[in-house]
Amino acid sequence: MDLNMYCHALPKVELHAHLNGSLSIRTLKKLYELQNPDGLENLEFKDVNSLKESFEEFKLAHSLTNSPKAIYIAACDVIQEFAEENVIYLELRSTPREVEGLMTKDEYTEAIIKAIKTCETKCSIIVKYLVSVDRRHGLQVAEENIDLAIELQKKYPKYVVGLDLSGDPTEGDVFLNLLEKSRDAGLRIAAHCAEVPNEVEIMDILNFRPERLGHCVCIHPSLNGSHKLFQRLLELKIPVELCLSSNVKTKSVPTYSHHQFKYLYKVGHPICICTDDKGVFRTTLSKEFELVASHFDLKNTDLKEICKLSVKYSFATDEEKKCLLQIIKNFN
Ligand code: 5GP
């Protein structure tokens, strides 16, 4: 089997996918038609060349996912697309959003849960929801979303398993005191970390010890980090969600071969391979595995091992982890 076929067929685990960044062009067009039944299609899809541009791109998806129906369609499509490329476990994250007159935050999150339930019966995939807190939206909104996440977890413990700290890393704050509250309530925390250089903030996030970290670009000294930060990350052994296309396309790292994957993988630090925003970055999880294999000379057995370890770092239950591991072990 060639690399392309192997990466597609491999039973994979996706731990870092933002709903509105994961919408395919097909889904965006479908949502556009839902909003403009008689209108001519007037959509422009641009390639992203910086972190700022990626945040601009989310605005298009947000303008189209402005009702519970649109969120439901969006979530169903994203889950189905991951399932079609043999992703067997998906943690989908999304920021609860209200749209005046059209949708409340409760309706937003209920639409995601409904989509997960629908797909669970139709596709062979386990899906969990991480409620996102956008650092740019300020303390009050963060508190509101954390309270909502805690309530949702009580109502849907099978599906709502954690909190994601995300949003434009050049703006806002990281609300670590608030995150403590959700941790006390039993929610696991996946925090974006070190997307831009900021030694003090990065050290604060590391010392908070989230269950997982996203990106961790500016940690290694060769990528605008420092020996101190890199050593601290290695010491803490917190699994890092690595998103190669996202980091290269936003120019957070200069090329694939410069990606922090090489430093972390070499020393055996826990990592998983993820898409981040498969729509915005025009990728798939299979492609990300192909990239990692071709740029860092990994064998099929190494890729399979990454999938097995990703199960370990996931927020699935022990029972679910056992089943997922069995599926991966049985794959040849
Ligand atoms: P949503 O939460 O609306 O479903 O997905 C889009 C949102 O995810 C963005 O508005 C942003 O807050 C967050 N997001 C997506 N990709 C990234 C990323 O690469 N870095 C950070 N920090 N946040 C992101």
py3Dmol code that shows the C-alpha trace and the ligand (Angstrom):
import py3Dmol

protein = """\
ATOM      1  CA  MET A   1       0.000   0.000   0.000  1.00  0.00           C
ATOM      2  CA  ASP A   2       1.488   3.413  -0.863  1.00  0.00           C
ATOM      3  CA  LEU A   3       1.761   6.165   1.756  1.00  0.00           C
ATOM      4  CA  ASN A   4      -1.309   8.020   0.531  1.00  0.00           C
ATOM      5  CA  MET A   5      -3.514   4.924   0.718  1.00  0.00           C
ATOM      6  CA  TYR A   6      -2.036   3.862   4.052  1.00  0.00           C
ATOM      7  CA  CYS A   7      -2.681   7.261   5.670  1.00  0.00           C
ATOM      8  CA  HIS A   8      -6.256   7.237   4.400  1.00  0.00           C
ATOM      9  CA  ALA A   9      -6.977   3.684   5.569  1.00  0.00           C
ATOM     10  CA  LEU A  10      -5.254   4.015   8.968  1.00  0.00           C
ATOM     11  CA  PRO A  11      -7.840   4.300  11.782  1.00  0.00           C
ATOM     12  CA  LYS A  12      -7.061   7.790  13.088  1.00  0.00           C
ATOM     13  CA  VAL A  13      -7.805   9.946  16.123  1.00  0.00           C
ATOM     14  CA  GLU A  14      -8.450  13.699  15.776  1.00  0.00           C
ATOM     15  CA  LEU A  15      -8.001  15.672  18.986  1.00  0.00           C
ATOM     16  CA  HIS A  16      -7.826  19.269  17.708  1.00  0.00           C
ATOM     17  CA  ALA A  17     -10.557  20.364  15.284  1.00  0.00           C
ATOM     18  CA  HIS A  18     -12.485  23.652  15.479  1.00  0.00           C
ATOM     19  CA  LEU A  19     -15.978  23.284  14.068  1.00  0.00           C
ATOM     20  CA  ASN A  20     -16.159  26.543  12.105  1.00  0.00           C
ATOM     21  CA  GLY A  21     -12.631  26.177  10.776  1.00  0.00           C
ATOM     22  CA  SER A  22     -13.342  22.638   9.608  1.00  0.00           C
ATOM     23  CA  LEU A  23     -16.129  23.414   7.134  1.00  0.00           C
ATOM     24  CA  SER A  24     -15.395  22.175   3.622  1.00  0.00           C
ATOM     25  CA  ILE A  25     -16.127  24.345   0.589  1.00  0.00           C
ATOM     26  CA  ARG A  26     -19.058  21.991  -0.157  1.00  0.00           C
ATOM     27  CA  THR A  27     -20.579  22.697   3.278  1.00  0.00           C
ATOM     28  CA  LEU A  28     -19.994  26.458   3.018  1.00  0.00           C
ATOM     29  CA  LYS A  29     -21.809  26.469  -0.329  1.00  0.00           C
ATOM     30  CA  LYS A  30     -24.651  24.422   1.137  1.00  0.00           C
ATOM     31  CA  LEU A  31     -25.013  26.856   4.050  1.00  0.00           C
ATOM     32  CA  TYR A  32     -24.885  29.814   1.682  1.00  0.00           C
ATOM     33  CA  GLU A  33     -27.794  28.347  -0.282  1.00  0.00           C
ATOM     34  CA  LEU A  34     -29.726  27.816   2.938  1.00  0.00           C
ATOM     35  CA  GLN A  35     -29.370  31.527   3.703  1.00  0.00           C
ATOM     36  CA  ASN A  36     -29.892  32.716   0.120  1.00  0.00           C
ATOM     37  CA  PRO A  37     -32.355  30.305  -1.524  1.00  0.00           C
ATOM     38  CA  ASP A  38     -32.760  32.547  -4.590  1.00  0.00           C
ATOM     39  CA  GLY A  39     -29.467  34.391  -4.520  1.00  0.00           C
ATOM     40  CA  LEU A  40     -26.499  33.887  -6.822  1.00  0.00           C
ATOM     41  CA  GLU A  41     -23.517  32.371  -5.128  1.00  0.00           C
ATOM     42  CA  ASN A  42     -21.158  35.095  -4.062  1.00  0.00           C
ATOM     43  CA  LEU A  43     -18.495  33.240  -2.099  1.00  0.00           C
ATOM     44  CA  GLU A  44     -14.771  33.807  -2.254  1.00  0.00           C
ATOM     45  CA  PHE A  45     -12.311  31.219  -0.954  1.00  0.00           C
ATOM     46  CA  LYS A  46      -8.850  32.585  -0.275  1.00  0.00           C
ATOM     47  CA  ASP A  47      -5.684  30.785   0.719  1.00  0.00           C
ATOM     48  CA  VAL A  48      -4.427  31.800   4.139  1.00  0.00           C
ATOM     49  CA  ASN A  49      -0.923  33.287   4.444  1.00  0.00           C
ATOM     50  CA  SER A  50      -0.717  34.453   8.058  1.00  0.00           C
ATOM     51  CA  LEU A  51      -2.249  33.914  11.494  1.00  0.00           C
ATOM     52  CA  LYS A  52      -4.187  37.195  11.109  1.00  0.00           C
ATOM     53  CA  GLU A  53      -5.626  36.031   7.766  1.00  0.00           C
ATOM     54  CA  SER A  54      -6.740  32.737   9.304  1.00  0.00           C
ATOM     55  CA  PHE A  55      -8.768  34.656  11.879  1.00  0.00           C
ATOM     56  CA  GLU A  56     -10.330  36.689   9.047  1.00  0.00           C
ATOM     57  CA  GLU A  57     -11.371  33.420   7.360  1.00  0.00           C
ATOM     58  CA  PHE A  58     -13.465  32.319  10.351  1.00  0.00           C
ATOM     59  CA  LYS A  59     -15.731  35.314   9.727  1.00  0.00           C
ATOM     60  CA  LEU A  60     -17.096  33.721   6.535  1.00  0.00           C
ATOM     61  CA  ALA A  61     -17.986  30.469   8.312  1.00  0.00           C
ATOM     62  CA  HIS A  62     -19.479  32.399  11.245  1.00  0.00           C
ATOM     63  CA  SER A  63     -21.700  34.453   8.908  1.00  0.00           C
ATOM     64  CA  LEU A  64     -23.102  31.191   7.476  1.00  0.00           C
ATOM     65  CA  THR A  65     -23.508  29.231  10.732  1.00  0.00           C
ATOM     66  CA  ASN A  66     -25.947  31.705  12.224  1.00  0.00           C
ATOM     67  CA  SER A  67     -28.878  29.435  13.151  1.00  0.00           C
ATOM     68  CA  PRO A  68     -29.333  26.114  15.010  1.00  0.00           C
ATOM     69  CA  LYS A  69     -30.170  24.450  11.678  1.00  0.00           C
ATOM     70  CA  ALA A  70     -26.949  25.723  10.079  1.00  0.00           C
ATOM     71  CA  ILE A  71     -24.863  24.591  13.074  1.00  0.00           C
ATOM     72  CA  TYR A  72     -26.501  21.168  12.939  1.00  0.00           C
ATOM     73  CA  ILE A  73     -25.750  20.807   9.201  1.00  0.00           C
ATOM     74  CA  ALA A  74     -22.189  22.089   9.704  1.00  0.00           C
ATOM     75  CA  ALA A  75     -21.460  19.688  12.568  1.00  0.00           C
ATOM     76  CA  CYS A  76     -23.032  16.693  10.754  1.00  0.00           C
ATOM     77  CA  ASP A  77     -20.963  17.393   7.615  1.00  0.00           C
ATOM     78  CA  VAL A  78     -17.700  17.810   9.542  1.00  0.00           C
ATOM     79  CA  ILE A  79     -18.235  14.598  11.523  1.00  0.00           C
ATOM     80  CA  GLN A  80     -19.199  12.684   8.381  1.00  0.00           C
ATOM     81  CA  GLU A  81     -16.147  13.952   6.471  1.00  0.00           C
ATOM     82  CA  PHE A  82     -13.814  12.874   9.271  1.00  0.00           C
ATOM     83  CA  ALA A  83     -15.552   9.464   9.411  1.00  0.00           C
ATOM     84  CA  GLU A  84     -15.156   9.077   5.631  1.00  0.00           C
ATOM     85  CA  GLU A  85     -11.372   9.324   5.971  1.00  0.00           C
ATOM     86  CA  ASN A  86     -11.339   6.681   8.724  1.00  0.00           C
ATOM     87  CA  VAL A  87     -11.180   8.920  11.765  1.00  0.00           C
ATOM     88  CA  ILE A  88     -12.590   6.672  14.491  1.00  0.00           C
ATOM     89  CA  TYR A  89     -12.520   9.198  17.327  1.00  0.00           C
ATOM     90  CA  LEU A  90     -13.049  12.945  17.065  1.00  0.00           C
ATOM     91  CA  GLU A  91     -12.941  15.718  19.640  1.00  0.00           C
ATOM     92  CA  LEU A  92     -14.758  18.643  18.072  1.00  0.00           C
ATOM     93  CA  ARG A  93     -14.377  22.041  19.704  1.00  0.00           C
ATOM     94  CA  SER A  94     -16.527  25.097  19.175  1.00  0.00           C
ATOM     95  CA  THR A  95     -17.276  28.476  20.762  1.00  0.00           C
ATOM     96  CA  PRO A  96     -20.938  28.832  21.845  1.00  0.00           C
ATOM     97  CA  ARG A  97     -22.296  31.806  19.912  1.00  0.00           C
ATOM     98  CA  GLU A  98     -25.527  33.764  20.020  1.00  0.00           C
ATOM     99  CA  VAL A  99     -26.952  35.589  17.029  1.00  0.00           C
ATOM    100  CA  GLU A 100     -29.579  38.151  17.907  1.00  0.00           C
ATOM    101  CA  GLY A 101     -33.042  37.003  16.945  1.00  0.00           C
ATOM    102  CA  LEU A 102     -31.738  33.775  15.388  1.00  0.00           C
ATOM    103  CA  MET A 103     -29.898  31.644  17.946  1.00  0.00           C
ATOM    104  CA  THR A 104     -29.025  31.488  21.642  1.00  0.00           C
ATOM    105  CA  LYS A 105     -25.857  29.882  23.023  1.00  0.00           C
ATOM    106  CA  ASP A 106     -27.994  27.052  24.401  1.00  0.00           C
ATOM    107  CA  GLU A 107     -29.465  26.410  20.966  1.00  0.00           C
ATOM    108  CA  TYR A 108     -25.962  26.495  19.469  1.00  0.00           C
ATOM    109  CA  THR A 109     -24.612  23.834  21.806  1.00  0.00           C
ATOM    110  CA  GLU A 110     -27.784  21.718  21.614  1.00  0.00           C
ATOM    111  CA  ALA A 111     -27.452  21.684  17.803  1.00  0.00           C
ATOM    112  CA  ILE A 112     -23.913  20.297  18.126  1.00  0.00           C
ATOM    113  CA  ILE A 113     -25.034  17.588  20.557  1.00  0.00           C
ATOM    114  CA  LYS A 114     -27.924  16.684  18.240  1.00  0.00           C
ATOM    115  CA  ALA A 115     -25.481  16.352  15.320  1.00  0.00           C
ATOM    116  CA  ILE A 116     -23.166  14.128  17.378  1.00  0.00           C
ATOM    117  CA  LYS A 117     -26.101  11.881  18.313  1.00  0.00           C
ATOM    118  CA  THR A 118     -27.265  11.669  14.689  1.00  0.00           C
ATOM    119  CA  CYS A 119     -23.811  10.755  13.381  1.00  0.00           C
ATOM    120  CA  GLU A 120     -23.096   8.296  16.173  1.00  0.00           C
ATOM    121  CA  THR A 121     -25.836   6.068  14.825  1.00  0.00           C
ATOM    122  CA  LYS A 122     -24.972   6.605  11.129  1.00  0.00           C
ATOM    123  CA  CYS A 123     -21.138   6.568  11.126  1.00  0.00           C
ATOM    124  CA  SER A 124     -18.489   4.449  12.827  1.00  0.00           C
ATOM    125  CA  ILE A 125     -17.037   7.289  14.861  1.00  0.00           C
ATOM    126  CA  ILE A 126     -17.031   8.364  18.505  1.00  0.00           C
ATOM    127  CA  VAL A 127     -17.410  12.133  18.887  1.00  0.00           C
ATOM    128  CA  LYS A 128     -16.908  14.359  21.927  1.00  0.00           C
ATOM    129  CA  TYR A 129     -17.493  18.085  22.309  1.00  0.00           C
ATOM    130  CA  LEU A 130     -15.049  20.529  23.898  1.00  0.00           C
ATOM    131  CA  VAL A 131     -16.611  23.912  24.674  1.00  0.00           C
ATOM    132  CA  SER A 132     -14.319  26.701  23.479  1.00  0.00           C
ATOM    133  CA  VAL A 133     -13.521  29.899  25.324  1.00  0.00           C
ATOM    134  CA  ASP A 134     -12.297  32.682  23.032  1.00  0.00           C
ATOM    135  CA  ARG A 135      -9.627  34.752  24.822  1.00  0.00           C
ATOM    136  CA  ARG A 136     -10.553  37.786  22.691  1.00  0.00           C
ATOM    137  CA  HIS A 137     -14.116  37.948  24.067  1.00  0.00           C
ATOM    138  CA  GLY A 138     -13.104  39.019  27.595  1.00  0.00           C
ATOM    139  CA  LEU A 139     -13.603  37.798  31.133  1.00  0.00           C
ATOM    140  CA  GLN A 140     -17.387  38.004  31.362  1.00  0.00           C
ATOM    141  CA  VAL A 141     -18.014  35.956  28.215  1.00  0.00           C
ATOM    142  CA  ALA A 142     -15.354  33.459  29.302  1.00  0.00           C
ATOM    143  CA  GLU A 143     -17.164  33.017  32.632  1.00  0.00           C
ATOM    144  CA  GLU A 144     -20.488  32.604  30.834  1.00  0.00           C
ATOM    145  CA  ASN A 145     -19.074  29.905  28.503  1.00  0.00           C
ATOM    146  CA  ILE A 146     -17.367  28.077  31.352  1.00  0.00           C
ATOM    147  CA  ASP A 147     -20.652  27.989  33.310  1.00  0.00           C
ATOM    148  CA  LEU A 148     -22.417  26.761  30.185  1.00  0.00           C
ATOM    149  CA  ALA A 149     -19.768  24.058  29.702  1.00  0.00           C
ATOM    150  CA  ILE A 150     -20.201  22.887  33.301  1.00  0.00           C
ATOM    151  CA  GLU A 151     -23.995  22.699  32.865  1.00  0.00           C
ATOM    152  CA  LEU A 152     -23.650  20.897  29.536  1.00  0.00           C
ATOM    153  CA  GLN A 153     -21.277  18.363  31.003  1.00  0.00           C
ATOM    154  CA  LYS A 154     -23.825  17.569  33.732  1.00  0.00           C
ATOM    155  CA  LYS A 155     -26.543  17.149  31.106  1.00  0.00           C
ATOM    156  CA  TYR A 156     -24.468  15.255  28.525  1.00  0.00           C
ATOM    157  CA  PRO A 157     -21.533  13.630  30.362  1.00  0.00           C
ATOM    158  CA  LYS A 158     -21.059  11.190  27.494  1.00  0.00           C
ATOM    159  CA  TYR A 159     -20.420  13.966  24.975  1.00  0.00           C
ATOM    160  CA  VAL A 160     -19.187  17.111  26.738  1.00  0.00           C
ATOM    161  CA  VAL A 161     -15.788  16.282  28.166  1.00  0.00           C
ATOM    162  CA  GLY A 162     -13.642  19.353  28.156  1.00  0.00           C
ATOM    163  CA  LEU A 163     -12.863  22.966  27.597  1.00  0.00           C
ATOM    164  CA  ASP A 164     -10.728  24.525  24.862  1.00  0.00           C
ATOM    165  CA  LEU A 165      -8.937  27.823  25.368  1.00  0.00           C
ATOM    166  CA  SER A 166      -8.503  29.412  21.943  1.00  0.00           C
ATOM    167  CA  GLY A 167      -8.951  32.639  19.958  1.00  0.00           C
ATOM    168  CA  ASP A 168      -6.485  35.083  18.435  1.00  0.00           C
ATOM    169  CA  PRO A 169      -3.308  34.674  20.521  1.00  0.00           C
ATOM    170  CA  THR A 170      -2.296  38.284  19.922  1.00  0.00           C
ATOM    171  CA  GLU A 171      -5.374  39.545  21.763  1.00  0.00           C
ATOM    172  CA  GLY A 172      -7.052  39.163  25.166  1.00  0.00           C
ATOM    173  CA  ASP A 173      -6.112  37.131  28.178  1.00  0.00           C
ATOM    174  CA  VAL A 174      -5.866  33.465  29.185  1.00  0.00           C
ATOM    175  CA  PHE A 175      -8.234  33.379  32.241  1.00  0.00           C
ATOM    176  CA  LEU A 176      -6.332  30.672  34.085  1.00  0.00           C
ATOM    177  CA  ASN A 177      -8.142  31.358  37.395  1.00  0.00           C
ATOM    178  CA  LEU A 178     -11.464  30.823  35.679  1.00  0.00           C
ATOM    179  CA  LEU A 179     -10.290  27.624  34.034  1.00  0.00           C
ATOM    180  CA  GLU A 180      -9.588  26.244  37.508  1.00  0.00           C
ATOM    181  CA  LYS A 181     -13.343  26.302  38.117  1.00  0.00           C
ATOM    182  CA  SER A 182     -14.049  24.084  35.118  1.00  0.00           C
ATOM    183  CA  ARG A 183     -11.254  21.736  36.131  1.00  0.00           C
ATOM    184  CA  ASP A 184     -12.815  21.411  39.606  1.00  0.00           C
ATOM    185  CA  ALA A 185     -16.093  20.526  37.876  1.00  0.00           C
ATOM    186  CA  GLY A 186     -14.356  17.631  36.082  1.00  0.00           C
ATOM    187  CA  LEU A 187     -13.812  19.155  32.655  1.00  0.00           C
ATOM    188  CA  ARG A 188     -10.475  18.409  30.996  1.00  0.00           C
ATOM    189  CA  ILE A 189      -8.617  21.389  29.543  1.00  0.00           C
ATOM    190  CA  ALA A 190      -6.970  21.684  26.141  1.00  0.00           C
ATOM    191  CA  ALA A 191      -5.231  25.058  25.902  1.00  0.00           C
ATOM    192  CA  HIS A 192      -3.709  26.737  22.864  1.00  0.00           C
ATOM    193  CA  CYS A 193      -0.191  27.621  23.813  1.00  0.00           C
ATOM    194  CA  ALA A 194       2.808  29.439  22.323  1.00  0.00           C
ATOM    195  CA  GLU A 195       1.354  30.313  18.919  1.00  0.00           C
ATOM    196  CA  VAL A 196       3.235  33.618  19.214  1.00  0.00           C
ATOM    197  CA  PRO A 197       6.268  34.421  21.387  1.00  0.00           C
ATOM    198  CA  ASN A 198       5.286  35.505  24.921  1.00  0.00           C
ATOM    199  CA  GLU A 199       7.513  33.831  27.495  1.00  0.00           C
ATOM    200  CA  VAL A 200       5.555  34.903  30.595  1.00  0.00           C
ATOM    201  CA  GLU A 201       2.158  33.818  29.280  1.00  0.00           C
ATOM    202  CA  ILE A 202       3.546  30.552  27.897  1.00  0.00           C
ATOM    203  CA  MET A 203       5.162  29.689  31.238  1.00  0.00           C
ATOM    204  CA  ASP A 204       1.879  30.503  33.044  1.00  0.00           C
ATOM    205  CA  ILE A 205      -0.059  28.166  30.741  1.00  0.00           C
ATOM    206  CA  LEU A 206       2.508  25.387  31.148  1.00  0.00           C
ATOM    207  CA  ASN A 207       2.480  25.730  34.928  1.00  0.00           C
ATOM    208  CA  PHE A 208      -1.321  25.524  34.940  1.00  0.00           C
ATOM    209  CA  ARG A 209      -0.792  22.018  33.509  1.00  0.00           C
ATOM    210  CA  PRO A 210      -3.677  21.696  31.057  1.00  0.00           C
ATOM    211  CA  GLU A 211      -4.419  18.076  30.128  1.00  0.00           C
ATOM    212  CA  ARG A 212      -3.296  18.889  26.570  1.00  0.00           C
ATOM    213  CA  LEU A 213      -1.642  21.795  24.775  1.00  0.00           C
ATOM    214  CA  GLY A 214      -2.339  23.061  21.253  1.00  0.00           C
ATOM    215  CA  HIS A 215       0.505  23.944  18.848  1.00  0.00           C
ATOM    216  CA  CYS A 216       3.396  24.893  21.196  1.00  0.00           C
ATOM    217  CA  VAL A 217       5.225  26.595  18.321  1.00  0.00           C
ATOM    218  CA  CYS A 218       7.290  29.249  20.133  1.00  0.00           C
ATOM    219  CA  ILE A 219       8.738  26.965  22.784  1.00  0.00           C
ATOM    220  CA  HIS A 220      11.841  25.474  21.212  1.00  0.00           C
ATOM    221  CA  PRO A 221      14.747  27.968  21.120  1.00  0.00           C
ATOM    222  CA  SER A 222      14.985  27.678  17.314  1.00  0.00           C
ATOM    223  CA  LEU A 223      11.348  28.805  16.948  1.00  0.00           C
ATOM    224  CA  ASN A 224      11.397  31.960  19.087  1.00  0.00           C
ATOM    225  CA  GLY A 225      11.125  30.055  22.355  1.00  0.00           C
ATOM    226  CA  SER A 226      13.856  29.392  24.902  1.00  0.00           C
ATOM    227  CA  HIS A 227      15.757  26.548  26.556  1.00  0.00           C
ATOM    228  CA  LYS A 228      13.828  27.307  29.751  1.00  0.00           C
ATOM    229  CA  LEU A 229      10.423  26.902  28.066  1.00  0.00           C
ATOM    230  CA  PHE A 230      11.432  23.785  26.157  1.00  0.00           C
ATOM    231  CA  GLN A 231      12.856  22.122  29.250  1.00  0.00           C
ATOM    232  CA  ARG A 232       9.711  22.975  31.253  1.00  0.00           C
ATOM    233  CA  LEU A 233       7.451  21.452  28.574  1.00  0.00           C
ATOM    234  CA  LEU A 234       9.512  18.263  28.478  1.00  0.00           C
ATOM    235  CA  GLU A 235       9.516  18.061  32.272  1.00  0.00           C
ATOM    236  CA  LEU A 236       5.715  18.363  32.448  1.00  0.00           C
ATOM    237  CA  LYS A 237       5.156  15.738  29.721  1.00  0.00           C
ATOM    238  CA  ILE A 238       1.876  17.385  28.636  1.00  0.00           C
ATOM    239  CA  PRO A 239       0.714  15.951  25.284  1.00  0.00           C
ATOM    240  CA  VAL A 240       0.923  18.460  22.439  1.00  0.00           C
ATOM    241  CA  GLU A 241      -1.588  18.625  19.569  1.00  0.00           C
ATOM    242  CA  LEU A 242       0.507  19.329  16.463  1.00  0.00           C
ATOM    243  CA  CYS A 243      -1.080  20.851  13.352  1.00  0.00           C
ATOM    244  CA  LEU A 244       1.535  21.001  10.587  1.00  0.00           C
ATOM    245  CA  SER A 245      -0.405  22.617   7.718  1.00  0.00           C
ATOM    246  CA  SER A 246      -1.915  25.203  10.028  1.00  0.00           C
ATOM    247  CA  ASN A 247       1.483  26.274  11.364  1.00  0.00           C
ATOM    248  CA  VAL A 248       3.170  26.340   7.946  1.00  0.00           C
ATOM    249  CA  LYS A 249       0.317  28.085   6.116  1.00  0.00           C
ATOM    250  CA  THR A 250       0.021  30.791   8.782  1.00  0.00           C
ATOM    251  CA  LYS A 251       3.842  31.139   8.615  1.00  0.00           C
ATOM    252  CA  SER A 252       4.125  30.390  12.322  1.00  0.00           C
ATOM    253  CA  VAL A 253       6.951  28.009  11.288  1.00  0.00           C
ATOM    254  CA  PRO A 254       9.030  28.631   8.136  1.00  0.00           C
ATOM    255  CA  THR A 255       8.689  25.156   6.501  1.00  0.00           C
ATOM    256  CA  TYR A 256       7.438  21.645   7.279  1.00  0.00           C
ATOM    257  CA  SER A 257      10.935  20.429   8.047  1.00  0.00           C
ATOM    258  CA  HIS A 258      11.357  23.211  10.635  1.00  0.00           C
ATOM    259  CA  HIS A 259       8.179  22.185  12.460  1.00  0.00           C
ATOM    260  CA  GLN A 260       8.419  21.584  16.226  1.00  0.00           C
ATOM    261  CA  PHE A 261       7.338  17.985  15.529  1.00  0.00           C
ATOM    262  CA  LYS A 262      10.997  17.092  14.994  1.00  0.00           C
ATOM    263  CA  TYR A 263      12.163  18.342  18.401  1.00  0.00           C
ATOM    264  CA  LEU A 264       9.297  16.804  20.347  1.00  0.00           C
ATOM    265  CA  TYR A 265       9.194  13.478  18.515  1.00  0.00           C
ATOM    266  CA  LYS A 266      12.960  13.009  18.762  1.00  0.00           C
ATOM    267  CA  VAL A 267      12.900  13.165  22.550  1.00  0.00           C
ATOM    268  CA  GLY A 268       9.762  11.014  22.853  1.00  0.00           C
ATOM    269  CA  HIS A 269       7.539  13.834  24.129  1.00  0.00           C
ATOM    270  CA  PRO A 270       3.805  12.918  23.874  1.00  0.00           C
ATOM    271  CA  ILE A 271       2.330  14.321  20.651  1.00  0.00           C
ATOM    272  CA  CYS A 272      -0.655  13.770  18.403  1.00  0.00           C
ATOM    273  CA  ILE A 273      -1.249  14.859  14.807  1.00  0.00           C
ATOM    274  CA  CYS A 274      -4.277  17.064  14.137  1.00  0.00           C
ATOM    275  CA  THR A 275      -5.866  19.274  11.468  1.00  0.00           C
ATOM    276  CA  ASP A 276      -6.834  22.382  13.520  1.00  0.00           C
ATOM    277  CA  ASP A 277      -9.087  23.839  10.776  1.00  0.00           C
ATOM    278  CA  LYS A 278      -9.290  21.414   7.866  1.00  0.00           C
ATOM    279  CA  GLY A 279     -11.481  23.811   5.855  1.00  0.00           C
ATOM    280  CA  VAL A 280      -9.419  26.954   6.299  1.00  0.00           C
ATOM    281  CA  PHE A 281      -6.136  25.123   5.689  1.00  0.00           C
ATOM    282  CA  ARG A 282      -7.531  22.855   2.903  1.00  0.00           C
ATOM    283  CA  THR A 283      -6.309  19.676   4.563  1.00  0.00           C
ATOM    284  CA  THR A 284      -7.456  16.341   5.984  1.00  0.00           C
ATOM    285  CA  LEU A 285      -6.103  14.267   8.856  1.00  0.00           C
ATOM    286  CA  SER A 286      -4.833  11.722   6.308  1.00  0.00           C
ATOM    287  CA  LYS A 287      -2.843  14.489   4.565  1.00  0.00           C
ATOM    288  CA  GLU A 288      -1.354  15.603   7.888  1.00  0.00           C
ATOM    289  CA  PHE A 289      -0.132  12.036   8.498  1.00  0.00           C
ATOM    290  CA  GLU A 290       1.343  11.960   5.009  1.00  0.00           C
ATOM    291  CA  LEU A 291       3.154  15.237   5.633  1.00  0.00           C
ATOM    292  CA  VAL A 292       4.613  14.043   8.899  1.00  0.00           C
ATOM    293  CA  ALA A 293       5.726  10.743   7.334  1.00  0.00           C
ATOM    294  CA  SER A 294       7.319  12.336   4.272  1.00  0.00           C
ATOM    295  CA  HIS A 295       9.067  15.234   6.015  1.00  0.00           C
ATOM    296  CA  PHE A 296      10.346  13.295   9.019  1.00  0.00           C
ATOM    297  CA  ASP A 297      10.901   9.901   7.421  1.00  0.00           C
ATOM    298  CA  LEU A 298       8.383   7.960   9.513  1.00  0.00           C
ATOM    299  CA  LYS A 299       7.432   4.369   8.772  1.00  0.00           C
ATOM    300  CA  ASN A 300       3.869   3.017   8.674  1.00  0.00           C
ATOM    301  CA  THR A 301       4.437   1.415  12.068  1.00  0.00           C
ATOM    302  CA  ASP A 302       5.436   4.823  13.511  1.00  0.00           C
ATOM    303  CA  LEU A 303       2.197   6.360  12.208  1.00  0.00           C
ATOM    304  CA  LYS A 304       0.186   3.533  13.733  1.00  0.00           C
ATOM    305  CA  GLU A 305       1.975   4.061  17.046  1.00  0.00           C
ATOM    306  CA  ILE A 306       1.099   7.793  16.965  1.00  0.00           C
ATOM    307  CA  CYS A 307      -2.578   6.801  16.569  1.00  0.00           C
ATOM    308  CA  LYS A 308      -2.392   4.409  19.524  1.00  0.00           C
ATOM    309  CA  LEU A 309      -0.771   7.032  21.725  1.00  0.00           C
ATOM    310  CA  SER A 310      -3.346   9.628  20.647  1.00  0.00           C
ATOM    311  CA  VAL A 311      -6.026   7.340  22.090  1.00  0.00           C
ATOM    312  CA  LYS A 312      -4.167   7.480  25.398  1.00  0.00           C
ATOM    313  CA  TYR A 313      -4.110  11.322  25.351  1.00  0.00           C
ATOM    314  CA  SER A 314      -7.788  11.590  24.369  1.00  0.00           C
ATOM    315  CA  PHE A 315     -10.646  12.420  26.722  1.00  0.00           C
ATOM    316  CA  ALA A 316     -12.460   9.168  25.882  1.00  0.00           C
ATOM    317  CA  THR A 317     -13.591   6.814  28.668  1.00  0.00           C
ATOM    318  CA  ASP A 318     -11.419   3.804  29.558  1.00  0.00           C
ATOM    319  CA  GLU A 319     -13.955   1.511  27.896  1.00  0.00           C
ATOM    320  CA  GLU A 320     -13.907   3.575  24.687  1.00  0.00           C
ATOM    321  CA  LYS A 321     -10.094   3.673  24.725  1.00  0.00           C
ATOM    322  CA  LYS A 322      -9.975  -0.121  24.874  1.00  0.00           C
ATOM    323  CA  CYS A 323     -12.243  -0.433  21.814  1.00  0.00           C
ATOM    324  CA  LEU A 324     -10.341   2.225  19.853  1.00  0.00           C
ATOM    325  CA  LEU A 325      -6.982   0.594  20.601  1.00  0.00           C
ATOM    326  CA  GLN A 326      -8.311  -2.744  19.431  1.00  0.00           C
ATOM    327  CA  ILE A 327      -9.422  -1.245  16.105  1.00  0.00           C
ATOM    328  CA  ILE A 328      -5.981   0.316  15.550  1.00  0.00           C
ATOM    329  CA  LYS A 329      -4.136  -2.857  16.609  1.00  0.00           C
ATOM    330  CA  ASN A 330      -6.207  -4.933  14.155  1.00  0.00           C
ATOM    331  CA  PHE A 331      -5.298  -2.631  11.247  1.00  0.00           C
ATOM    332  CA  ASN A 332      -2.587  -3.902   8.889  1.00  0.00           C
TER     333      ASN A 332
END
"""
ligand_1 = """\
24
5GP
P -15.594 27.875 16.310
O -15.166 27.925 17.744
O -16.363 29.121 15.908
O -16.327 26.625 15.945
O -14.271 27.798 15.404
C -13.528 28.941 15.008
C -12.811 29.553 16.192
O -11.805 28.640 16.696
C -12.021 30.815 15.860
O -12.843 31.963 15.908
C -10.949 30.836 16.949
O -11.447 31.369 18.148
C -10.677 29.351 17.182
N -9.504 28.895 16.411
C -9.509 28.195 15.257
N -8.252 27.938 14.849
C -7.442 28.476 15.758
C -6.017 28.532 15.899
O -5.229 28.025 15.076
N -5.538 29.183 17.004
C -6.352 29.737 17.931
N -5.793 30.342 18.984
N -7.692 29.697 17.829
C -8.224 29.087 16.755
"""
view = py3Dmol.view(width=600, height=400)
view.addModel(protein, "pdb")
view.setStyle({"model": 0}, {"cartoon": {"style": "trace"}})
view.addModel(ligand_1, "xyz")
view.setStyle({"model": 1}, {"stick": {}})
view.zoomTo()
view.show()
